[in-house]
Amino acid sequence: MNSPISRRTVAVSLLAGAAALGTTGAAFAAPSPAAKQPSHGHRHDLPTIVLIHGAFADASSWNAVVERLQRQGHQVLAPALPLRGLASDAVYIRSFLDSVPGPIVLVGHSYGGAVISVAAADTSRVKALVYIAAFVPDIGESALELTAKYPGSTLAQATSAQYYPLPGGGQGEELIIKQELFREQFAAGVPATTAQVMAVGQRPIALAALQEKSTAAAWKKLPSWCLVATEDRNIPPAALQWMAERARAHTVRVRAPHAVAVSDPGPVTELILRAARSAR
């Protein structure tokens, strides 16, 4: 952005991305029969599922989802996201995708939604996008703008700033959720001991990543699915819903916090499996 942005304003916009293409559904009922059938080893006729975490989390936030997807025979990969800038993060994930053979279902949580929207724009092997409580920016939009579009985020009050040296000199600024507020802000409903461990291992995000405008919108050409976490305190649920409707995403609503993959891995897994079935 060209104009100065206060730390509070930027913080209000955090966390990763949401939405894609179509109909809005209710929260999940029971898992599909396919979701109940265990499997051993991955099947080569199924797409690989790549899971991209967002800010204040790491790849371990997908653990329960990974276990469920692997039981269905999917190869699953969950790379670490640098969280340094939207353009550079998307280049990194695109290079990772280039190493994955065959069709891919690409999944993003929170800020990870913005990353997958750019990273998938110029590859034919990504067959579906899944946004889990995530940003789905259009070209020219930033995570900051989308979070501020509707009231409801309490992230500004829950974060503090840290500073780190930049390669060319000077300092960069990044945000982290205060440990004592982490569970309430990010993972309400998750067992306290689990939330405490998550708070210790959280990954801060550079302000530059939240300020950068998206240069691509892969959801405009790829079938997309979206999960709206109705108890999200990072990205307002109204913003998640608006992005899903704009993208015409196949959408479900789950009564869950922002860390929905940890609190409610079943609905998250089922939505990803729906997308995967369409990608065969």
C-alpha positions in Angstrom: 0.0 0.0 0.0 1.2 3.5 -0.6 -0.4 5.2 2.4 0.7 4.5 6.0 -1.3 1.8 7.7 -1.6 1.6 11.5 -0.7 -1.6 13.2 -4.2 -1.9 14.5 -5.7 -1.5 11.1 -3.4 -4.1 9.6 -4.0 -6.5 12.4 -7.8 -6.2 12.0 -7.3 -7.7 8.6 -5.3 -10.8 9.4 -5.5 -14.4 8.7 -5.9 -16.4 5.7 -8.3 -16.6 2.9 -11.8 -17.7 2.0 -14.1 -18.9 -0.8 -14.8 -20.1 -4.3 -17.6 -21.1 -6.6 -21.4 -21.7 -6.0 -24.1 -22.9 -3.7 -24.4 -22.4 0.0 -25.2 -25.4 2.1 -25.8 -26.0 5.8 -23.3 -27.5 8.2 -22.4 -31.1 7.6 -24.5 -33.9 8.7 -23.0 -37.4 8.9 -19.8 -38.2 6.9 -20.4 -39.8 3.5 -20.0 -43.6 3.3 -16.7 -43.0 1.5 -15.4 -41.1 4.5 -15.9 -44.2 6.7 -14.0 -46.7 4.6 -10.4 -47.1 5.8 -7.6 -47.4 3.3 -4.0 -48.5 3.5 -1.5 -46.5 1.5 -2.3 -43.9 -1.1 -4.1 -44.8 -4.3 -2.6 -43.6 -7.6 -6.0 -42.9 -9.2 -6.7 -40.2 -6.6 -5.5 -36.6 -6.7 -2.8 -35.5 -4.3 -4.1 -33.1 -1.7 -1.9 -30.2 -0.8 -2.7 -28.4 2.5 -1.5 -24.8 3.0 -1.7 -23.3 6.5 -2.3 -19.7 7.3 -0.9 -17.1 9.8 -0.5 -18.0 13.5 -0.4 -21.7 12.6 1.9 -24.2 11.1 1.5 -27.4 9.1 0.7 -29.4 12.3 -2.7 -27.6 12.4 -3.7 -30.0 9.6 -2.7 -33.2 11.5 -6.2 -34.6 12.2 -7.3 -33.8 8.6 -4.2 -35.5 7.2 -4.9 -38.7 9.1 -8.5 -38.8 7.8 -7.5 -38.1 4.2 -4.8 -40.7 4.3 -7.3 -43.3 5.5 -9.2 -42.6 2.2 -6.1 -43.4 0.2 -5.0 -39.9 -0.7 -1.4 -38.8 -0.8 -1.3 -35.7 1.3 1.3 -33.0 1.5 1.4 -30.0 3.9 4.4 -27.7 3.3 5.5 -24.9 5.6 4.5 -21.4 4.4 7.0 -18.7 4.8 4.4 -16.0 5.7 6.7 -13.2 4.5 4.8 -11.8 1.5 1.9 -12.8 -0.8 3.9 -12.7 -4.0 6.9 -14.6 -2.6 4.8 -17.1 -0.7 2.8 -17.9 -3.8 6.0 -18.4 -5.9 7.3 -20.7 -3.2 4.1 -22.8 -3.2 4.0 -22.9 -7.0 7.5 -24.3 -7.0 6.4 -26.9 -4.5 3.4 -27.8 -6.7 5.7 -28.3 -9.6 7.3 -31.2 -7.7 4.0 -33.0 -7.2 3.1 -35.5 -10.0 -0.5 -35.8 -11.2 -3.7 -33.9 -10.4 -3.8 -31.7 -7.3 -6.5 -30.5 -5.0 -5.1 -27.3 -3.3 -6.5 -26.3 0.1 -5.8 -23.1 2.0 -6.6 -21.9 5.5 -6.9 -18.3 6.4 -4.1 -16.3 4.6 -3.3 -19.5 2.8 -6.4 -19.0 0.8 -4.9 -15.8 -0.7 -1.7 -17.8 -1.5 -3.4 -20.6 -3.3 -5.5 -18.2 -5.4 -2.3 -16.8 -6.8 -0.2 -20.0 -6.9 -2.8 -22.0 -8.8 -3.4 -19.4 -11.5 -1.0 -20.7 -14.1 -0.9 -24.4 -13.7 -3.2 -27.0 -15.3 -2.6 -29.7 -12.7 -4.6 -28.0 -9.9 -8.1 -29.3 -10.4 -9.9 -27.8 -7.5 -9.5 -25.2 -4.8 -10.8 -25.5 -1.2 -10.9 -22.5 1.1 -11.1 -23.3 4.9 -12.1 -20.1 6.8 -9.9 -18.4 4.3 -9.5 -15.3 2.1 -10.4 -15.5 -1.6 -9.2 -12.2 -2.9 -9.9 -10.8 -6.4 -7.1 -9.2 -8.3 -6.1 -6.0 -6.6 -7.5 -7.0 -3.2 -5.5 -7.6 0.0 -6.2 -9.5 3.1 -6.3 -6.2 5.0 -9.1 -4.8 2.8 -11.2 -8.0 2.9 -11.1 -8.3 6.7 -12.1 -4.7 7.1 -15.1 -5.1 4.7 -17.3 -6.2 7.6 -17.2 -5.7 11.4 -16.5 -8.5 13.8 -12.8 -9.2 13.9 -11.2 -8.9 17.3 -7.7 -9.7 16.0 -6.4 -6.2 16.5 -6.7 -6.3 20.3 -5.2 -9.8 20.5 -2.0 -9.3 18.5 1.4 -7.7 19.3 4.2 -6.6 16.9 7.6 -8.1 16.6 10.6 -7.0 14.5 13.1 -8.8 12.4 16.1 -7.8 10.2 15.5 -7.5 6.5 18.1 -8.9 4.1 18.8 -5.5 2.5 18.9 -3.7 5.8 16.3 -2.2 8.1 13.6 -4.0 10.0 10.4 -5.8 9.0 7.3 -5.9 11.3 5.3 -9.1 11.9 2.3 -9.9 14.1 1.7 -12.6 16.6 -1.2 -13.4 18.8 -0.6 -12.9 22.5 -0.3 -16.3 24.1 -2.8 -15.6 26.9 -5.4 -14.6 24.3 -4.6 -17.3 21.7 -7.4 -19.8 22.6 -10.1 -17.2 22.8 -9.1 -15.5 19.6 -8.0 -18.3 17.4 -9.1 -21.7 18.8 -12.1 -21.3 21.0 -13.5 -24.7 21.7 -10.2 -26.5 21.3 -9.0 -28.2 24.5 -7.0 -25.7 26.6 -3.9 -27.9 26.6 -4.0 -28.2 22.8 -4.5 -24.4 22.4 -1.6 -23.7 24.7 0.7 -25.8 22.6 -0.6 -24.1 19.4 0.1 -20.7 20.9 3.7 -21.6 21.7 4.4 -22.9 18.2 2.4 -20.2 16.2 4.0 -18.7 13.2 3.9 -14.9 13.0 3.1 -13.2 9.7 4.8 -10.2 8.1 2.7 -7.1 7.7 3.8 -7.0 4.1 1.9 -10.2 3.4 -1.3 -8.6 4.6 -0.8 -5.4 2.7 0.1 -7.0 -0.7 -2.6 -7.0 -3.3 -3.4 -10.2 -5.1 -2.2 -10.5 -8.7 -4.3 -13.5 -9.7 -7.6 -15.1 -8.8 -7.5 -18.8 -9.7 -11.0 -19.4 -8.3 -12.4 -17.6 -11.4 -11.5 -20.6 -13.5 -11.3 -23.5 -11.1 -14.1 -25.2 -9.3 -14.0 -24.1 -5.7 -15.3 -25.1 -2.3 -15.6 -22.9 0.8 -16.1 -23.5 4.5 -17.4 -20.6 6.6 -16.5 -20.8 10.3 -19.5 -19.0 11.9 -17.6 -18.4 15.2 -14.5 -17.0 13.5 -13.0 -14.1 15.4 -10.2 -13.4 12.9 -12.0 -13.0 9.6 -15.6 -11.9 10.1 -18.0 -14.7 9.1 -19.9 -12.1 7.0 -16.8 -11.5 5.0 -16.2 -15.3 4.6 -19.8 -15.7 3.4 -19.5 -12.7 1.0 -16.4 -14.0 -0.6 -17.9 -17.5 -1.0 -21.0 -16.1 -2.7 -19.0 -13.8 -4.9 -16.9 -16.7 -6.0 -19.9 -19.0 -6.4 -18.3 -21.6 -4.2 -19.8 -24.8 -3.1 -20.2 -23.6 0.5 -20.8 -25.1 3.9 -21.2 -23.3 7.3 -19.8 -24.9 10.4 -20.2 -23.6 14.0 -16.5 -23.4 14.7 -13.6 -21.1 15.4 -11.0 -19.9 13.0 -8.9 -23.0 13.7 -11.6 -25.2 12.4 -9.2 -27.9 11.1 -8.2 -28.5 14.7 -11.6 -28.1 16.4 -13.7 -29.8 13.7 -11.5 -31.9 11.4 -14.5 -34.1 10.2 -16.4 -31.4 8.3 -13.1 -30.0 6.9 -12.1 -33.4 5.7 -15.5 -34.1 4.1 -15.5 -30.8 2.2 -12.0 -31.6 0.8 -13.2 -35.1 -0.2 -16.1 -33.6 -2.1 -13.7 -31.5 -4.0 -11.4 -34.4 -4.6 -14.2 -36.6 -6.0 -14.9 -33.8 -8.5 -11.2 -33.8 -9.6 -11.0 -37.4 -10.7 
